[in-house]
Amino acid sequence: MTFVAFLFISVLMMMFSVIVDIFRDQEMSGIAKAIWLIALVFFSLITLLVYMIARGQGMAERSAKEQVEAKESFDSYVRDVAGGGAASELEKAAAMHNSGKLSDDEYAALKTKIIG
């Protein structure tokens, strides 16, 4: 019974992955997507095997591409929230120096600390 449950859950996970990949694929036409989905509903196991054999490499490439895009988006968000890093700090220090809030020595020390 446990083995049957394992197989059932495995098939469901594979179907979910294939369905996500079908909708993720920008190059596939709407009709082709509909045909794959209909085939998945009526001939699940054989369609899963055929899809994995025929389009498995592209599925892996699309998944990797999506992960790279998500990481770039997250990194960009973190940079925006963090305030821009050393360049932003240097701009703030220069503005304070130009306004007279920092002396030349203080500005030089702060600049050295920011740069490294």
CYANA upper distance limits for C-alpha pairs under 8 A (distance plus 0.5 A):
  1 MET  CA      5 ALA  CA      6.83
  2 THR  CA      6 PHE  CA      6.67
  3 PHE  CA      7 LEU  CA      6.72
  4 VAL  CA      8 PHE  CA      6.61
  5 ALA  CA      9 ILE  CA      6.64
  6 PHE  CA     10 SER  CA      6.57
  7 LEU  CA     11 VAL  CA      6.63
  8 PHE  CA     12 LEU  CA      6.75
  9 ILE  CA     13 MET  CA      6.66
 10 SER  CA     14 MET  CA      6.72
 11 VAL  CA     15 MET  CA      6.58
 11 VAL  CA     45 LEU  CA      8.34
 12 LEU  CA     16 PHE  CA      6.63
 13 MET  CA     17 SER  CA      6.72
 14 MET  CA     18 VAL  CA      6.65
 14 MET  CA     48 LEU  CA      7.92
 15 MET  CA     19 ILE  CA      6.54
 15 MET  CA     40 LEU  CA      8.25
 15 MET  CA     44 SER  CA      8.49
 15 MET  CA     48 LEU  CA      7.44
 16 PHE  CA     20 VAL  CA      6.62
 17 SER  CA     21 ASP  CA      6.64
 18 VAL  CA     22 ILE  CA      6.57
 18 VAL  CA     48 LEU  CA      8.01
 18 VAL  CA     51 TYR  CA      8.21
 19 ILE  CA     23 PHE  CA      6.96
 19 ILE  CA     37 LEU  CA      7.80
 20 VAL  CA     24 ARG  CA      6.54
 21 ASP  CA     25 ASP  CA      6.58
 21 ASP  CA     59 MET  CA      6.74
 21 ASP  CA     62 ARG  CA      8.18
 21 ASP  CA     63 SER  CA      8.44
 22 ILE  CA     28 MET  CA      8.38
 22 ILE  CA     33 LYS  CA      6.65
 22 ILE  CA     36 TRP  CA      8.32
 23 PHE  CA     33 LYS  CA      7.81
 24 ARG  CA     62 ARG  CA      8.08
 25 ASP  CA     62 ARG  CA      7.90
 28 MET  CA     32 ALA  CA      6.82
 28 MET  CA     33 LYS  CA      7.18
 29 SER  CA     33 LYS  CA      6.82
 30 GLY  CA     34 ALA  CA      6.69
 31 ILE  CA     35 ILE  CA      6.69
 32 ALA  CA     36 TRP  CA      6.73
 33 LYS  CA     37 LEU  CA      6.72
 34 ALA  CA     38 ILE  CA      6.58
 35 ILE  CA     39 ALA  CA      6.55
 36 TRP  CA     40 LEU  CA      6.61
 36 TRP  CA     47 THR  CA      8.26
 37 LEU  CA     41 VAL  CA      6.84
 38 ILE  CA     42 PHE  CA      6.87
 39 ALA  CA     43 PHE  CA      5.91
 39 ALA  CA     44 SER  CA      7.32
 39 ALA  CA     47 THR  CA      6.69
 40 LEU  CA     44 SER  CA      4.95
 40 LEU  CA     45 LEU  CA      8.21
 40 LEU  CA     47 THR  CA      6.14
 40 LEU  CA     48 LEU  CA      7.49
 43 PHE  CA     47 THR  CA      6.33
 44 SER  CA     48 LEU  CA      6.54
 45 LEU  CA     49 LEU  CA      6.84
 46 ILE  CA     50 VAL  CA      6.64
 47 THR  CA     51 TYR  CA      6.41
 48 LEU  CA     52 MET  CA      6.58
 49 LEU  CA     53 ILE  CA      6.68
 50 VAL  CA     54 ALA  CA      6.38
 51 TYR  CA     55 ARG  CA      5.95
 51 TYR  CA     56 GLY  CA      7.27
 52 MET  CA     56 GLY  CA      4.93
 55 ARG  CA     59 MET  CA      6.59
 56 GLY  CA     60 ALA  CA      6.82
 57 GLN  CA     61 GLU  CA      6.85
 58 GLY  CA     62 ARG  CA      6.56
 59 MET  CA     63 SER  CA      6.68
 60 ALA  CA     64 ALA  CA      6.66
 61 GLU  CA     65 LYS  CA      6.58
 62 ARG  CA     66 GLU  CA      6.65
 63 SER  CA     67 GLN  CA      6.79
 64 ALA  CA     68 VAL  CA      6.77
 65 LYS  CA     69 GLU  CA      6.75
 66 GLU  CA     70 ALA  CA      6.61
 67 GLN  CA     71 LYS  CA      6.67
 68 VAL  CA     72 GLU  CA      6.67
 69 GLU  CA     73 SER  CA      6.58
 70 ALA  CA     74 PHE  CA      6.61
 71 LYS  CA     75 ASP  CA      6.53
 72 GLU  CA     76 SER  CA      6.56
 73 SER  CA     77 TYR  CA      6.69
 74 PHE  CA     78 VAL  CA      6.67
 75 ASP  CA     79 ARG  CA      6.69
 76 SER  CA     80 ASP  CA      6.72
 77 TYR  CA     81 VAL  CA      6.67
 78 VAL  CA     82 ALA  CA      6.38
 79 ARG  CA     83 GLY  CA      6.85
 79 ARG  CA     84 GLY  CA      6.03
 79 ARG  CA     85 GLY  CA      7.91
 80 ASP  CA     84 GLY  CA      6.55
 83 GLY  CA     88 SER  CA      7.25
 84 GLY  CA     88 SER  CA      5.86
 84 GLY  CA     89 GLU  CA      8.45
 85 GLY  CA     89 GLU  CA      7.00
 86 ALA  CA     90 LEU  CA      6.60
 86 ALA  CA    114 ILE  CA      6.70
 86 ALA  CA    115 ILE  CA      7.47
 87 ALA  CA     91 GLU  CA      6.76
 88 SER  CA     92 LYS  CA      6.82
 89 GLU  CA     93 ALA  CA      6.69
 89 GLU  CA    114 ILE  CA      7.66
 90 LEU  CA     94 ALA  CA      6.55
 90 LEU  CA    111 LYS  CA      7.16
 90 LEU  CA    114 ILE  CA      7.59
 91 GLU  CA     95 ALA  CA      6.61
 92 LYS  CA     96 MET  CA      6.73
 93 ALA  CA     97 HIS  CA      6.62
 93 ALA  CA    102 LEU  CA      8.48
 93 ALA  CA    107 TYR  CA      7.22
 93 ALA  CA    110 LEU  CA      7.85
 93 ALA  CA    111 LYS  CA      7.93
 94 ALA  CA     98 ASN  CA      6.53
 94 ALA  CA    107 TYR  CA      7.99
 95 ALA  CA     99 SER  CA      6.64
 96 MET  CA    100 GLY  CA      6.80
 96 MET  CA    101 LYS  CA      5.71
 96 MET  CA    102 LEU  CA      6.35
 97 HIS  CA    101 LYS  CA      6.24
 97 HIS  CA    102 LEU  CA      5.11
 97 HIS  CA    103 SER  CA      6.97
 97 HIS  CA    104 ASP  CA      7.76
 97 HIS  CA    107 TYR  CA      6.79
 98 ASN  CA    102 LEU  CA      8.41
102 LEU  CA    106 GLU  CA      6.29
102 LEU  CA    107 TYR  CA      6.37
103 SER  CA    107 TYR  CA      6.54
104 ASP  CA    108 ALA  CA      6.61
105 ASP  CA    109 ALA  CA      6.65
106 GLU  CA    110 LEU  CA      6.56
107 TYR  CA    111 LYS  CA      6.45
108 ALA  CA    112 THR  CA      6.62
109 ALA  CA    113 LYS  CA      6.72
110 LEU  CA    114 ILE  CA      6.65
111 LYS  CA    115 ILE  CA      6.59
112 THR  CA    116 GLY  CA      6.56
